[in-house]
Amino acid sequence: MSIFDKTKSWIDTFRFVSKEVETHFAGLNLETLYAKPHPQQWSIAENLQHLITINRSYYPIFDNLKRGTYHGAFIGRFPFFTKMFGDMVFKSISDGGKKKYKTFPLWEPKVEIGDPEIIGRFMVHQREFEEKIQEMIPFLEKKAVIHSPANKLIVYTLERAFDIITAHELRHLDQAKRALEAVTNKL
């Protein structure tokens, strides 16, 4: 698959997630958006804020790539490690939510309970991230290698990063839908 086809696929995924969020969550009251299905599970709003937070954590890397000032970890020079880490992270994210993982503190969702703008902010973010994907096409063509925003020793290709990010979007969309179902059943 060409980079342009992959780019279209990633953007299509972002648009799908946006449409699903609009369809399932836009008309909900604040109590439902912020209700936790269980004390250890995230609310719909927390899932959406988590996606905004994690996706934006890549922005400094993207900006440094565009400026030509990105300095990756030494380990990123070895294709074995970029493939190994990329595949490992992708597999953990794209398992359909079967296995639960604790997120890095950097990516914990920080939401103000009752903030009525979470859906609007999420939708704006999704469009913004679509633009970021398009801006990265020259670096995708060059097969750029980046590191995780959470750990500079976790390296993968930029292409794999977008695979991970889009799989992560789908994972948290499903988690938010499950939260809605659980909260609705409680009410």
N, C-alpha and C positions, 0 to 999 in steps of 0.2 A: 504494500500500500504506500502510495506517495505521501510526502509530507503535507501536501495540500489536501489530500483525502483524509489524512489523520486529523489535520487542523479542523476540517469541516466536521468530522465525527466528534471531536471534543466540544466544539461550539454547539453542535446539535444536542449533545448531552446536557450542556449548561442550559440551553433553551428548554429542553424537556423538563429538567429539574425546576426551572423557573415557572413553567406552565403548571406543573404538579403542585408547587407551593401555592400558586395563585388559586388553583382549583380547590385544593383541600383545606388551606389555612387562612386565606385572605378574609373570609367572612366570619371568622371565629371571634368570640369575645376575649378580652384580655385574660380572664380567669382561666379559660381553656388553653390559651397559648402558653401560659406560664405554669400550668399545673404539671406537677411531676407525677408520673404513673407510680413511682416508688421513690423513696428518699434517695436511693443510690442511682436513679435513672434521670436522664435529662428531659426537660420539657421540650415542647416544639420550639419555643423561642431559643432555648439554649442550644439545640441542634443547629438552628440557623445561624446563630451568633458564632458558634464554633466553626462553621464553614467559612464565614467571613474572616474570622481571625486567622485560621490556618492558611487560607488562600492569600491573604494580604502579607503573611510572613514571608512569602516568596518575592514580594515586590522589590526589596533591596537587592536581591540576587539578580532579578530581571534588569533593574536599573543599572547595576554594575556591568552586566553583560553589554547593555546598549552603550555605556560610556567607555567600554574597553578597560575597565578597572577591576573586573572580577578576578580574584585569585582563589582558585579552588585548592582543596587539600591535595597534598602530594599523592595520596592513595588513589585519587581520581585519575591518575595517569596510567593506571593498570586496568585494562578492560575486564579482567577477571573480577575485580572488586566492584566495578560499576555494574556489571551484569548481576553478580551475586546479590548485592544490596538492593538494586532495583527490583529484581525478581522477588526477593524476600519481602520487601515492603509492599509491593503490588499484591502479592499473594495474601498477605495478612489483611489488606484493605478490601480485597475483592472476594472475600469468602462468603459474602451474603450476610454478614453480621453474625455468623455462627459462633465465632470466638470473640469474647469481649476483651478489649485492651484499654488500659489506663492511658490517657493522653498525657503528653508532656505538659508541665505547668504553663509553659509559654502559650499553649493552645487551649487552655481551659476557657470555657465561655464565661464572659463577664457581662451579665445583663442586669439592667435595672428592672426589677419586678414592676410590671404594669406599663412599661414603655410601649406606647401604641405604634411606634415607628419601625418595629423590627421587620415586618414584612416589606415595607417600602425600602428600608436600607438594604435588605437582602436582594431585592429585585435590582436596585441600582448597582449593587456590588456585582451581581451576575453579569450585567451588561459591561461593566468596567473590566471584569476578568476576561470576557470574550475579546475585548480590545487588546489586553495583555497577551493573549495567545497569538493573535495576529501579529503583534509587534515582535514576537519571538521567532517568527518564521525564518529569518536569516540565520539565527543561531541553531535552529532545528536542522537546517540544511547543512550547517557546519558540524553537526553531531556534537554540540557542546555538552560538556559534563559539568554538573553542578553538585552541590551538597545539600543535604536536608537543612532547612532553617533551624531545626532543633539540635543538630549535631553535625559538625563539619567533617566527621569521619564516616558519615553515612553518605556515600556518593552514588550517583546514578546519572544517566543521560537526561538531558532536558526533555527529550521525547518521553522517556519513562516517567519523568516527573508529571507530565500532563496526563499520562495514563493513570497514575496514582491519584492525582487530584480529581479527575472525573469519576473514577471508581469510588473515591471517598465521598463525593457529592451524592452518588446513588446510595451508598451505604447509610448516610445520615438522612436522606430523604425517607428511606425505608424505616429508619429508627424513629423519625418524627411521625410518620404515619402510624406506627405501632403505639407511640405515645398517645396520639389522638384517640385511637381505638380503646386503649386502656383507660384513659381519662373519661371518655364518653361512657364507658361501661360503669364507671364509678358513680357518675352523676345521676 
